[in-house]
Amino acid sequence: MENVLAGWSSWWDTLAAFAVLLVALFAPGWLVVRALGARGLEAVAVSPAVSVGVIAAWATIAQRLGIGWNWLVLAAVTAVTAGLGWLAVHAVGGHDPVLTPRRRLLGRPDSHAVVAIALGVVIALVTILPAIGRPDELVDSPDAVYHLNRIRLFLDTGNFSIAHPTFYPNGFHAWIATGLQTGAAPVLPGTNVATVVLAAVVWPIGVVTLVRHALGTSRIITYAAGLASAAFVSFPTILLGWGVLWPNLMGTALTPGALAIMLQAARSPKGRLRRGQWLGFAAAVPGLALIQPNSLVALVMFALVWFVAARLRAGIIGHASWASVIRDLGAVAIAGIIGLVAAPLVSDRLALTQSYEWTGHVSVWRALIEVVGGRLQIGVVLWGLLGLILLGIGWIVVRARAAIPVVAMWGACVALYVLAASSTASWTALITGYWYNDKVRLASLAAVPGVVLVAAAAPAVRDLLLTVPVLRSQVPAVTLVALAAIPLATVVWQAPTRSTMLDGFFRPADPARVILSRQAQADLAVLAGEIPPGEGLIGRPENGSPLMYALFGTNTFYRSIPIPDTGDENLLGTGFAQLTTRPDVCQALARHGIRWAIDSPHVYWLDRPERSSGLVDLASVDGLEKVRTVGDYTLYRITGCRPA
């Protein structure tokens, strides 16, 4: 067991995991969208969302057919999906006949876009990896317990279904478990690698693609896009540790790619290219929904805001009559209101999501400072980022008015944030409830259109500098200075803030915020060796013992924090101390094969102590035999129940 914790101190050890996770994330979706007729950088950017849809949906179907999930099955279903797409396209006219088969397959890569993406990847890796530390570093967040255990469950059972063990979107977990089936890494370092792939590879690719569609494909815009991908602290930095909202991290990272191909499809002239891009966009929708449904809601919101802003602009510049504009906007408003009111009525799960209440509401002014100035969970306003956003908005309004709908998208995210952060009115949950009324999720979402505004700051700075007579003949040098302004005002200026935030997520100063220290993991590894394979273990979830399943494969009864308030979980959590006098407790222990218990004085973030009141101070509980103490943890054998 001790060897499980060894050998993952360097990121170089995870190169194989990086490789297999990238292949699993890009290859299936790329083959499918190419078969559908999508091409170019957009096909690459949208392929992760399509891949996740292929993996998550087919894995659920495979489970219903009694087929275990593996790479061979993935290859087969990818071929089937791509083949069906190819047949469907050819049934309605085929691919673009102007392109050669080689061009249709490989496209024509833009070297400047490739370099811009590489810049974004390198900056992200340089800022993220040292701050996380080791690849086997555990982020101290309650949701990490659930996510890591579910990935381990998928790997142990070969059942990657959306309903395993209970209904929950399976896109994030199914993708990672698929990659880790190769044995490239254990669950913890493998999951950390996966989050880095999303933040440092998928996000820059999507950002560069989106910015080029929103602002144009000039070199300064292209390179500014790569640099802008690392500009925000609100994304991906916060979601690498807060929550920890890994499915939200994945959904947000994939959104720019889907949004870019949507914009391309909407703006392209009618023909086979437009049809292929629309099909590629449609293929991405299931994947976003199976990662985190609010990612799909965000995409719909962005599409509606873009449509409304584009129609208003068309009316203002005379490209459409105001009668048709008002008619279209009225239809959108009516459909939107009906959808907002009806959705929680027809979905109990959505109604539960919308019922989340977050304390600590702030004033509207402070909410604006948090979302626009970046002062969320940090003590300072990010003045460099704020300045770039304002410059970008100004340049778009003056020089690139076709991108004004993107400014409207950003404004919609700001409005959602302000509602979630400042409003106590019940009706606001109808709008912000899709994101659990959580301002952190909404601040991260604002980074999607926000990167376009930051990228627009580069040509804005260049144009301002070129108004100085002595600089007008130095265009290349001025362009480099304008591009350098983005990383200097964000990555460099914000470096201590970003590093301190990630360090606080992975190495909290408050011991009560640490789920399992490295020493505690080593202690539990020793105790895990005392438990025969398959035999169940129970312990207070807040002492970190649920992670024994993800880390060592120990059959822990609790695999998330906190204990549910119903069923055997609640029965044992509250009644375990009376096991010698309560037959129902022994019956529940027998149902789950629980023969061991573990105790520790360490408690992580105990916000519902009543649910685990029966698992406190096991030394005083009758019917337990002490086996061994290692560090802060003591293992007991349950002897107070007669064998079933």
C-alpha positions, -999 to +999 in steps of 0.1 A: +000+000+000+028+024+008+039+022-029+007+037-040+019+071-026+054+069-041+068+078-075+045+107-085+065+136-071+074+150-106+052+161-134+076+144-158+063+111-143+028+120-158+037+124-194+020+091-203-011+102-185-011+135-204-008+117-237-036+092-232-060+118-217-053+140-247-060+112-272-092+102-254-103+138-253-096+149-289-094+119-312-130+104-311-146+138-314-123+150-342-131+119-362-168+124-358-169+161-366-147+155-397-172+129-408-199+155-404-181+180-426-167+204-400-131+214-406-104+238-396-094+249-362-130+249-352-132+211-357-102+207-333-117+231-308-151+215-306-138+179-307-134+176-269-170+182-263-180+157-290-155+131-276-171+135-241-205+130-256-193+098-274-177+084-243-204+093-218-234+084-239-220+052-254-207+041-220-242+043-206-256+024-235-229-002-232-238-008-195-274-013-205-262-039-230-240-056-204-208-045-220-179-033-199-163-001-211-127-001-224-106+014-252-116-013-277-153-005-272-144+032-275-127+026-308-157+006-320-184+032-310-163+060-324-161+042-358-199+036-356-207+072-347-183+087-374-197+062-400-233+071-392-223+108-395-206+102-428-236+083-442-260+110-430-239+138-447-237+119-480-274+112-479-280+150-481-254+159-506-219+149-494-189+169-484-175+200-501-164+187-536-139+216-540-116+201-513-093+171-519-097+142-495-064+151-479-075+187-473-109+175-459-091+152-435-062+173-424-073+209-431-049+237-436-033+246-403-026+283-397+010+285-383+002+317-364-028+301-347-006+271-337+021+294-322-006+314-304-021+283-289+014+271-279+020+304-261-012+300-241-003+264-233+032+273-221+021+302-200-007+281-184+017+253-175+043+277-161+018+293-139-003+263-128+022+234-123+045+251-098+016+264-078+000+230-075+033+214-066+033+177-070+010+158-094-002+137-064-011+167-043-046+165-030-068+196-034-085+202+000-121+204-011-152+183-002-163+176-038-129+161-046-139+132-024-169+124-045-152+129-079-121+109-071-142+080-057-165+079-087-135+077-110-121+048-090-155+031-091-157+034-129-122+019-131-130-010-107-163-020-123-160-011-160-194+005-156-192+041-167-229+047-168-245+081-159-265+062-133-236+046-115-237+046-085-265+072-087-276+096-114-250+123-120-235+136-153-207+112-161-187+131-188-159+143-166-155+110-147-159+088-178-133+106-198-107+105-170-114+068-162-111+059-199-077+075-200-066+058-167-077+024-179-043+023-196-026+023-162-008+055-170-014+069-135-033+062-103-066+081-097-052+112-078-023+122-100-043+112-131-072+135-122-048+163-115-033+158-149-068+159-164-076+192-148-043+206-162-051+193-196-084+212-195-069+244-181-037+245-201-046+228-235-083+227-241-089+263-229-062+280-250-073+261-281-109+272-276-100+308-267-078+313-298-106+298-320-133+320-304-113+352-306-104+347-342-141+343-351-152+372-330-125+398-339-109+384-371-078+364-380-051+391-381-018+382-365-021+406-336-056+393-328-044+357-331-014+361-308-034+383-284-059+354-281-032+330-270-019+355-244-055+364-232-062+327-224-040+331-193-053+365-183-081+357-158-078+345-123-115+337-122-109+310-148-093+286-148-074+293-116-103+294-091-120+263-105-088+243-102-093+243-065-125+259-053-154+235-046-137+216-062-159+222-093-141+200-117-172+193-140-178+230-141-141+235-150-144+211-179-177+225-191-164+261-191-131+251-208-150+234-236-175+263-241-153+286-263-148+259-289-185+252-292-193+289-292-167+295-320-181+269-343-216+282-337-205+317-347-188+304-378-219+284-388-242+314-382-220+337-403-211+314-431-229+315-464-253+287-471-235+256-484-218+225-473-193+242-450-221+259-431-240+226-428-209+208-416-202+234-389-238+234-377-236+196-375-203+199-356-220+223-332-250+200-327-227+171-320-211+191-291-244+197-273-248+162-258-213+163-244-217+196-227-249+184-211-233+152-199-204+171-183-225+197-165-260+207-177-253+244-168-227+244-196-254+237-221-276+264-205-246+288-207-242+280-244-279+286-250-277+319-231-247+330-251-265+321-284-296+341-274-277+371-262-257+371-295-289+368-315-306+397-296-276+419-299-270+411-335-307+418-343-305+452-325-274+461-344-291+451-377-319+474-369-296+503-359-275+501-391-305+495-413-298+459-423-332+449-410-366+466-405-374+475-369-407+456-373-389+423-380-363+431-352-391+437-326-409+406-338-378+385-333-370+399-300-405+395-288-404+358-297-372+353-278-385+371-248-417+351-247-398+318-252-373+327-225-398+337-199-418+305-205-386+284-203-375+300-171-408+295-154-415+260-167-381+245-163-382+240-125-418+229-126-410+199-149-376+191-134-373+183-097-335+182-100-334+217-114-358+229-087-334+214-061-304+231-078-322+265-078-330+261-041-293+265-031-289+295-009-255+312-005-250+335+024-228+366+024-247+388-001-230+420-010-240+454-024-244+458-061-213+480-063-192+454-045-205+427-068-195+447-098-160+452-083-157+415-077-167+404-112-154+432-133-123+440-112-116+404-104-117+409-067-133+375-060-118+355-031-088+378-032-081+411-014-071+433-044-086+447-076-069+433-106-063+467-122-043+454-151-071+430-161-097+457-156-078+482-178-075+457-206-112+448-205-121+485-208-096+491-236-110+461-254-146+472-251-137+506-264-118+492-294-147+469-303-172+497-301-151+520-323-133+496-347-149+461-346-186+467-341-195+432-355-181+419-322-205+440-301-227+409-294-197+394-276-196+425-253-233+419-247-225+382-237-200+395-212-225+420-199-250+392-194-225+373-173-219+404-152-256+408-147-260+372-137-231+376-112-246+407-097-280+390-093-264+360-076-241+381-053-264+409-043-301+399-047-321+382-020-353+382-041-367+347-047-373+353-084-335+356-091-331+319-086-351+313-118-322+329-136-291+321-116-303+287-102-288+269-132-254+277-116-265+269-081-269+307-075-231+305-070-211+336-080-179+317-084-193+296-112-207+328-128-174+347-125-157+318-143-183+319-170-177+356-176-142+347-186-155+330-218-165+363-235-140+382-213-111+367-232-123+383-264-124+417-247-088+412-233-076+401-267-091+433-283-070+454-260-039+445-280-050+463-312-064+491-290-029+496-274-013+494-308-036+520-323-030+544-293+007+541-296+006+547-333-010+581-327+024+592-313+043+606-344+077+592-335+062+556-333+043+556-366+072+541-385+078+514-359+048+493-365+064+458-357+079+471-325+047+488-314+028+456-322+051+436-299+047+461-271+009+460-275+010+422-273+034+423-243+009+445-225-015+415-220+008+392-201+025+420-183-008+435-170-022+401-161+001+371-158+031+390-144+012+415-123-011+389-109+015+362-104+016+364-066-022+365-064-026+335-086+001+314-069-012+322-034-047+312-044-037+278-058-013+272-029-042+279-005-064+254-023-038+226-022-020+235+010-044+253+034-028+271+064-058+261+086-055+224+096-093+222+097-093+228+060-070+199+052-088+167+042-058+144+042-022+156+047+005+136+030+014+121+063-022+111+069-024+095+035+007+074+044-009+065+078-041+054+061-022+034+036-007+013+064-042+007+079-056-002+045-032-031+044-049-045+075-083-048+058-090-079+036-100-070+001-137-063-003-146-060+034-163-028+043-150+001+064-170+028+081-158+060+096-167+096+100-165+111+064-149+143+077-118+125+090-107+118+054-113+080+055-137+081+024-106+088+003-092+054+012-113+040-017-099+064-043-063+061-031-060+024-020-092+006-031-105+000+004-142-006+004-153+025+023-190+028+031-190+066+028-175+080-004-185+117-001-189+145+023-212+150+041-234+120+051-268+120+033-298+126+055-317+095+044-312+057+041-286+035+057-260+062+054-279+083+079-289+053+100-253+043+106-240+078+108-263+086+137-268+051+153-235+033+150-226+039+186-256+018+197-247-012+175-249-036+204-284-026+213-299-018+179-306-047+156-314-023+127-278-010+129-263-045+127-287-053+099-275-023+079-238-032+086-245-067+073-262-054+042-231-035+032-205-060+044-191-036+069-167-053+094-143-025+102-144+010+116-119+039+117-116+068+140-095+100+142-095+133+162-089+150+128-121+166+114-124+185+081-149+213+077-176+197+099-207+216+089-233+189+097-220+172+128-254+157+137-253+134+107-221+116+120-229+118+157-228+080+161-192+078+147-175+100+173-150+087+199-152+050+188-129+041+217-160+044+240-183+024+217-192-012+228-188-039+203-155-027+187-120-043+191-090-021+186-067-034+160-040-007+154-033+030+157-011+047+131-007+085+135-040+101+142-060+071+129-072+040+148-087+009+131-113-012+149-128-046+141-166-047+146-174-076+170-207-064+185-229-078+157-235-115+152-225-127+117-254-127+093 
